[in-house]
Amino acid sequence: MPFALGLYHVTVAITAGIFVILTVGLNIITGYAGQPTLGHAAFWGIGAYAQALLVTRAGLSFWSAWPLAVLVTAAIGALIGSVSIRLREDFLAITTIGVNFVVVAVFLYTPYFGGSLGISGVLPPRLLGVPMGKPAYLVLVLAVIAALALLDRWLRRTWLGLGWQALRQDETAAEACGVDTRRFKVAAFVLGTAIAGLAGTLYAHFIQFVEYRDFGFPASVAILSMAALGGLGTLRGAVAGAVLLTVLPEVFRVVSNYRMFLYGVLLLLVMRYQPSGLLGAGSWLGGWLDARGRRRHAVAAPDVSAGSAPPAGHRAPAAPDQPESAAGSTRPPRPRSGGTPILEVRHLSRRFAGVQALRDVSFTVAEGEIFGLIGPNGAGKTTLFHVVTGVLAPHGGAVRFRGRPIHGRRPSQIARMGIGRTFQLTRPFADLSALDNVRVALGHRAYATWRGALARADTEALTRQALDLLARVGLGAVAGTPAGALPLGLQRRLEVARALALDPQLLLLDEPLG
């Protein structure tokens, strides 16, 4: 019980708890959505300063002020998230470093924020009229962590959580599956920074004094180190990393002259021998835990072989000319050939610097027609597919799908309109199972609205539908296998199943037998 701990141990536990909250927020941005950030401490500081100002100058209580402080932090996080739409990887990381320095400079050089003196007089919160002592405050911090753990568990089971995982591994493939990566990036930044702001509100009342030095770039590096040490992309890793890197410096205090040396050696050993973190998906211990989880929740592929009876409740896969939608409906049989044009390409051009990849390309594909593009390597076939599906913008010409212009639309919008595709070089979501690869595409309609994105993605009906699609391409037996572990030929089949999950009216196969 926390009340049996000494004051020193309670103080260390509260500090560790606040860093757990910070690391959970960072894990959503970097671990789940794959957006590198080295400025997380800035949002911690924004939450702390907002809370301090609201309680010391606006006269609000802790309970009234913290939701407002979190909202302020989330709003600023949304601005940074909107920047992340156009920046990737190193450029985004450098931008967040700049944000951290700018925020600290504002705190330091703006008199309203107390300048170098900071803001004092942030008293402990009162509960039922009585100031909370440190043991009670520890209970509050633990309650927040428990609530965040439940939130994390729920998010990972939604289309938003599944879309984040796809986005982290391959943004282009995620867009081809209908994932609106722009909105999902912003959502990750809003939620992750809001959680950092929540940690800031708790920190302000814990320290009872807010100063700019606590929220500098070294703090951002420390938070990222905690997430990386424990294992990015897992809640258990975020918790373990934060606790370890908060407690270990206290453990090594007895050898204070060598404390940082031992601390650094530990980090180097983990980076060398467990690059995915102590509890990450690819670590020894994390792999063991995941294997146990898979055995408990093993998914058996339905037996749909000829002459066998389907299991109870099993729905046979749709015929090739009657693909099922994510809602389970079927379209009328499509004509085998002829009919009205489904795809019209007119005078399309695309260049890369001085290389003209496409020049005045025109053709029409009729409803139900099988249409082939033949040419040597480098002729521009894949470039044409990229332009048609929105990965690349044309420099001239037009693309129409069922009479509607689609050039200039985002790939996720085009996918939701009914155009599925595979890639010349396979792009599976390597860390996801074959089943989840297909499930990502089954959510193409859900990603269009927040209500849909927050719905459950792991229902039994959707699992059955994904298994049906895998069975159609002969992958029913490997439904639970990580896609990255499949041989190339099976990865190509998986891409076909993923494209079929979009219930496409037009299917683009880029060297499917290559």
N, C-alpha and C positions, 0 to 999 in steps of 0.2 A: 504494500500500500504506500502511496506517495507520502502520507502523513507520518510514516515511520522513518522516512529518509531524513538525513541531516540537511540543514539549509544549503550547504555547499552542493550536495548531490541534487537537490531540487533545482538549484540554479543551473547546474549543468544540464539537467534533464529538460528544463524549459528551453534553454538555448538550443539543444539538439532538436527539440520539437519544432521550434521556429524554422530551423534549417531544413527539417523534413518537409515542412509546408512549402518553403521556397523551392526545394528540389522537385517536389511533385508538380509545381507550376512549370518549372523549366522542362520537366519530362514531357509535358503535353506539347510544348512548342517544338522541342528538339528531338525527344525520344519517340513521340507518336507521329507528329506531322513532319519531322525531318528538317525543320528550319533552324539552322545554326544561329545561336545568339550568344554574344559575349557581353551583354549589357543588362543582364537580368537584375543586378543589384540596383540599377537605376529605378526600376519599378517598385522594388522593395522600399527605396527611399521616398518615392512619391507617395506611397501609401502611408509611410510613417509621418512624413511632413504634413500631409493632408489631415491625418488624424490629430496630430499635435495642434495644428491651427484651429481645427473645429472644436476641440475641447478647451483650449486655453483662451481663444479669442472670440469664438462664437458662443461659448458657454454650453455646448452640447455635452451630454453624457457619453460614456464609452459606447453604450448600446445604441444610441441615436447616431453617433458619428461614424462608426465603422462601415455601415452600408454606403454612406456617401463617399467615404475615402476610397472604398473599393471601386465604386462607380467612376470616380475621377481617374483612378489608375487604369481601369479598363478602357475608358475613352481615349486616353493617351496611347494605350496599347493598340487600339484599333487604328490609330494614325500610323504607328510603326508597321502594323500588319498590312496596311494598304501599300506601304513602301515595299514590303516583301513580295508583292505581286510581280514586280519588275526586276527584283534582284534575287540572285541565287548563290548559294554556297559561300565562297570566300567573300564575295562582294557584300552579301547580307551580313556576314559576321563582322566585317570591318565597319559597316554602317552602324551596327548595334554598339560597337566599341565607341564610336563617335557620339552616339546618343548618351552613353554612360558618362562620358566626359562633359558633355554639354549640360546634362542634368545636375551633375555635381557642381559645375561652375555657377549655375543659376542659384543653387542653394548657398554657395559661398559668397557670391558677390551681390546678391540682392538683399537689401536690408529687411524687406518684408519677411524673409525666411530666417532672420536672425544672424545672417552673415557667418563669420567665424565663431560666434558665440553659440549658435544653434538656438533651439527652443527648449526651455526648461519648464518645470511646473506641470508635467503630464502625470497626473496622479493615478494610482491604481484604480481600476474600475470598482464600482460599488455594486454589491449584490444584496438585494433586500435591505438597502440602506447601510450595509456594513462593508468597509473596504476589503477587497479580496487579498488575503495573504498569498505568499508564494506557493504553498501546497495547493490551495484552491485554484490558483492561476495555472498550475501544472495540469490540473483536471480539465480546465477550460481548453488548454492547448491540445491535450489528448483527445478531447471531444471533437475539436476542429479536425484533427488528423483522421479520426474515425469517420467523420462526415465526408471528408475528401476521398477516403478509401472507397466508400460506398458510391460516391460520384464517379470515381475512376472506373469502378467495376461496371456501372451502368453505361458509361460512355463507350467502353470497349465492346459492348454488345449491341451498339446502335450502328446505323449506316454511317453516321459521322465518324465514329471510331474506326470502322472498317475502311472508310475512305481515307482517313489520316494514314493508316498503315500502307495503303496503296500509294498515296502521295509520297510518303517517305522513301519508298523503294524505287519508284519510277513515275515521275510526274506525267510524262508523255503517255505511257500506257494507262495511267489512271484516268487521264482525260478521254482516252479512247474508249474507256468503260463507262463514260458518262459522269465521272466525278468532277464537280465544279471546283477545281483546285484553288481558284482565286478566293472564293468565299470560304473554303475550308482553311486556307492559310490564315485569313483574317480571324476566323473563329478561334483558331489555336492561339493566336496572339492575344485576343481579347480574354479568353479564359485563363491562359497561363499567366498573363500580367495581372489579372484580377486576383488570382491566388497569391501572387507576390505582394500585391497591395494589402491583402488580408494579413499576410505575415508581417507587413510593416505596421499595421495597426496594433497587432499584438506586441511587437517589439517596442513600440513607442511607450506603451504603458508598463512594459516589463523593465525597461531601462529608466523610464521617467525623464528622459532627456534625449533630444534628437539632434544629431550633429552630422555634417556632410561627410566626415571621414569614414563613417561606417559603411557608406554606400558606393565607394569608389570601385574602379576597375578590378583591383585585387579581390574584392568580395565577389564580383561576377565570376572570376576565374575559380575561386574556391567553390562556388555553387555548382559550376559546370564540372569541376573535378569530383565533387560528391556524386553527381549523377553518373559520370563516366566510370568511377570506381565501382559503384554498385551495379551498374548495368543499365544503359539507356534503353528506353522502350519498355521498361517493366516497373510496376509500382514497387515491387519488393526491392529492386535495385535502388530506386530513389530513397526509400526508407533506410536501407542498410548503409548506403554510401554516406548519407547525412549523419547518421548515428556514429559510424566509424570515425569519420573525419572531425567530428566534434569531440568525441570521447578520447580518441587516441592521443591528441596533444596533452590532455590532462593525465593520461596514464604515463606518458613519457616525461612528465614534469619532474620526476625524481632524477632524471638525467638531462636536466634542462639544457646543458651545454651542447648536447648531441641530439636534442629533440627534433629539430628541423632536418638534421641529417637522416635520422631513422625514418622520419616521416617521408622524406623524398625517396629513400631506398624502397620503402613499401610501395609507393606509387609506381616506381620504375619496374619493380617485379611484377606488379599487376599488369602494367601496360605491355610488358614483354611476354608474359605467359598466359594472361587472360585478357586479351585486347577488347573483348566484349563486356568486361566487367566481372566482378565476382559472382553476380547472380543474373547476368545477361543471358539472352536466349542461346548464345553460342558457347557459354562457359561450361566448365565441368559440372559445377553444382547446379547451375541454371538448367543445363540440358537434362540432368537427372530429374529435377523437379518437373520440367515440361513433359518428360517421358512418362512419369507417374500420372500426370494430369491427363495425357492422351490415353493411357490405359484405362483410366476411370471413365473417360468420356469417349471411348472408341466409337467410331461411326462405321457401321457395316454397310457396304455397298449392296443395294438390292440385286437379287438374282433375276436378271431379265433375259436369260438365255432361252432359246427356243424350247418349248415344251415344258418349261418350269412355271409353276404357279407363282404369281407375284405375292409378296407379303401383304398382310392385312393393311388396308389403308393406302397401299401403293398405287400411284397413278402411272400408267404406262407413258413413256415419252411420246411426244407428238411426232407425227410423220414429218419428213423433211419439208413438205409443202404446207405444213400446218404448225409452225413453231409457236410455242406458248409464250405469252407475255409474263412479266413478273407478277401480274395479278391472276394468272392462271387461265386467261381467256385464249381463244384461238381465232385466227383469222380465216376467212374462206380460202379454199384452194386457189393458189396463184397460177396464172397461165404459164405454160411451159415455154412459150416463145411468142414473139410478136407483141402486139398490144401497143399501148401508149408509151412514150419515152419515160423512163424512170430517172435517168441521168443524162444530162446534156452538158458537154464541155465545148466551149466556144472560144477559139483564138487565144488559148491559154499560154501565158509566158511566165517564166521565172528565171532569174539569173543570180549568180553568186559572184560578186565582184566582176571580173572580166569574163566569167564562164556563163554561157547561155545554156542553162540546163533544159528549159522548155521553150520552144519557139512556135507560136501559132498552132497549138495543138487543138484539134476539134474532133469530136466523135459523139455518138449517141448510143446509149444502151437502152434497149426496150425492156418492158416488163417481162420477167421470166427468161430473159436471154442470158446465155453464157457467153461472155465477151472476153477475149484474151488480148493482152498486150505483149508483143514479142520484140526483143531488141537486145543488143550486146550489153555487157556490163558498162555502166556509165552512161547509158542512153537516156536516163531520166525517168525510168519507170517508177522507182520508189519516190522520187521527187513529185511526180504526178499524184501518187497516192497521198503524199503529205499535203499537197495543195487541196485536193478534193476533200480530205478529212479535216482541214483547218489547222494542221500542224504548221504549215507555211502559208504565208499570204501570197497571192499571185501579184505579179507586176503588171499584168494585163490580161484581159479576157474575162470570162464569166463561167461559173459553174451553177447549174440548176438541178435541183432534186425535186421530182414531181412538179415541175413548173415553177418552183420557188427558188430564188437565188440564195445560195448558201456560202458563197465566197465572202470572207470577212467574219464569218461566225466562228465561235470558239469550238474546238474539237468536241468538248463535252456536249454542247448544244447539237452538233451534227450527229453525234452518237445517239442522243435521245430522239432525234428525228427518225432514226431507223437505218443508219449506215454503220455496219460493223466492219472491222478490219483485223488482219493479222499483220505482222511485221517481217521484213526481210531477215533481220537478225532478231531472234526470239526475245521477247521482253516479258517474261513471267515475273510475277511478284515472288521473288526467290524464297523469301523467308515465310511466306504464307503457304498453307497446304493447297493442294490442287482444288480441294473443295472450296476453300475461301477465295481462291483466284476466280472461280466461276461465280461465287456469291457476290464478289465486288461488282461484277457486271450486271447481276440480277437486280441490283439496287439503282439502276440508271434513272428510273423515274422518281425514286425517293429522294435522290440528291437535289432535285430541282427546287424543293421547298424545305424550310427549316422544320416544319412539322413532320415531313417525310424523313428528313435526315436524322431526326431524333427518335424514330421508331426502331423497334427491335429488328435486328438483321439475322438473328439466329433461331428463328421459329422453325418448328418441325416441317411445316409446309415448304418453306424456302429451302431447307436442307434437302428435302425429297426432290425438289425441282432441280437443285444443283447436281444431285446424284444422278438424276435422269439424264441430264446433259452430258455428264462424264461417261455414263454408260453408252450413250450414243456414239461416242468417239473411242470407245474401248478403254477408258481409264477408270472404270468403276472400282477396280481392285487397288488403285493407288490414291484414293480420295484423300486419305490422311497424310500422304507423303508431302514434305516440303517441295515446292515446285522446282527450286534450285537443285534438288537431288535427282530429278528426273533426267534421263538421257535426252539428247536433242530431238529425236524423233517424237518422243512423248510430249516434249514441251511444245512442239508444233501442233500436235493434236489438242493440247490444253488451250492453246491460243484460239483454235477453231471453236472449242466448246465455250470459251469466254466470249467470243464474238457472237455465237448463237444465243447466248444468254441475253443479248440486247434485243432479241426478237427482231432481227434486221429485215428490212425490205430489200436492202442491197448489201451484198457481202463482198468485200474486197480482200482477196487472198494474195499476199505479196510473197511469191516464190514458196508456196506451201510445201512443195516436195524438194526444196533445195537443201 
